[in-house]
Amino acid sequence: MKVRQEVYDTYWKTAAERQTIFFKKLKGLTAPYTDDLIYQSFKFCNVYRASDRVSQFLIKNVIYKRKTTPNDTLFKIFLFRLLNKNETWNLLENKLGEITVSNFNFKRYSRALGEIRLLGPIYGNAFILCANKVFGYDKKHQNHLALLELVFKREMNVNKLLGSKSLKELFQTLRELPLIGDFMAYQLAIDFNYSKVFDFDENDFTIAGPGAERGIRKCFVDIDGRDSEYIIKHMVNNQEKEFQRLGIDFKNLFGRPMHTIDCQGWFCETDKYSRVKFPALKSNRSKIKSKYLPSKQPIELFYPPKWKLSLTSMIDS
């Protein structure tokens, strides 16, 4: 494999800088958190997917807020990630009470989401979700509710999910469903794996989204016939060596190194960064849409307890 050295090094340098910004925010420092003008100007995700605000909300307020059955846990995760918007989830709970399979009724949930829709968009903009009318409904959210009905109101379907023996098998089962493409199936599999229902090794399987594919093409001149999964795992396996080579003191996530979901995501962020840093590298995206606006909401971190992270170790250092 042959790297495009300047961009490949940027992958590691920007990851380290983004983590530094993350910890400065945790310590309560004020902006600007960096001298990097690109970071000052544009919005970038965290290096660790689980640290982003929507994932944090999912882990803390959807998965671990209450003790639930495996069926209910997966149902709530699935519904939340389809919507992908914290505000919609809060409004939905206010209208319906606790979200469970037993109280799920298509008409009732459709009516509630229709009412929330009058207040503004009910979907987040992080993922582009399939919006076709495979179940025959005109409204996007009704087709998604019909999908949930298909999965969770039929014992055979939910049992197939629960019976998955690996992250890849879980992905493949999700991928067989209507409206769920490769990237969404992978994201859902990772979300399910945050819960107590599964405990698969995240590094066993990965799949690159469109942004990550663009990032890989920018970081590598030639991948020697390797697929994207191989490249992402290569980054996971070589992260310590690459940070050492560049003389970078990378502040990982409280002792947790980057996993495949994180390295996959960072290819996407490197693609975004490169649109400004290396404009001569053309792709079908030439600008960064989201401007950086400091959030006034404090960060209250909560990660899957099974990760056994010591959150005070780096905040206090």
C-alpha positions, 0 to 999 in steps of 0.5 A: 500500500502507498500512502499520500503522506501529507494527508495520511499524517493529517489523519493522525494529527487531526485526531490528536488535536480533536481529542485535545479539544475534547478534553479542554471542553471537559475541563471547562476551558473556553473557546478557542480550544485550538490554534487550528483555524479549520477547527475554529471555523467548522464542526467536526465529530469527536474521534470516538463515536461514543463521545458525540452528543447524540451517541451520549444521549442514546447510551445514557438516556435510551439504553441505560436510563431504565432496566429493560428486557432485551426486546425493549432495549433493541426496540428503543435503540432502533427507534431512536437511531432511526430518528437520530434526534434527542429533542424528538425522543424527549418529546415522544416520551412526554407524549407516550410515556416509556417507550416499550414494545408492549405499548407500541401501537402504529397509529398512536406512535404515528399520531405522536410523531405527526404532532411533533413534526408540526413543531419542526423536523423530527429527524437529525441530519447525521445519517441520510436514511432511506425514505422510499415508500416500501410499506406504502405510506406517504410519510417517512416516519410511518414507513419507519414505524412499519419497519419497527412493527415488522421486526418487533411484533413478529417473534421470529424477526426479533429472535433472529436479531437476538440470536446473532453470534457476532457483530458481522452476523448482527449487521447482516441480519439488520441489512436484510431489512427493508429501508436499511442500507449497509451504513445504517445496518453497521451503525445500528449494530454498534448501537445494539452492542453498546447495550448489555444485550450483546458484548461483541468485539467492535474490532471484529467487523467494520464497514466504511460509509461514503465519507470514510471511502472518500477519506481512504482515497485521499489518505492512500494513493494505492491500497494494493487491492485491499478492501476498506475493512482491511484499511480501517483495521490497519489504522486500528492496529498501527495507531500507537506506532503512527502517533509515536512516529509523528511524536504525538502524545495522543490522549485516548478515551480514558485508556481505550484506544481507537476501535474500528468504528472510530477509525472508520469515522475519522476517515470521514472527518479527514475527508472533511478536513482535507476539503479545506486543507488540501482543496486540490484533492477533488471529490464529490464534496468540496465544502464543509457545510456545518460551521462551528458554534460552541455549545452551551450545554455542559458535557456529562459523559456516560459510556457503556459500563462494561467498558470499565472506563475511569473517567477521572483519570484524564480530566484531572490530569 
